[in-house]
Amino acid sequence: MFETMRKMMLVGLGVQEKAREMLDEMVAKGTISREDGDSMLNKLMGQAEANVNTMEAKMKEIVASLLATMNLPTKREVDELRERVAALEKAANQRIGGGA
């Protein structure tokens, strides 16, 4: 899943480069001004970034949903269990040591 996201980001970078080339051509031909070309590229990249942010949020939702259905313990739950086990070991060692 993360490999797919990485590939999509690389494609996005390629699109940015291609868009820059096309706009540079249009500027060279006099079809648009440099300022208009830069403005168009900035607008395009802003939209692309917004799309990436939306995609990232959706991916996080999907991963969270998958993890929730897997019924895996959270880090906090594991840490709490470690603390409880340590307390039980300490209590057991005190009983063994105190009863001997």
Order of alpha helices (4+ residues) and beta strands (2+ residues): alpha-alpha-alpha
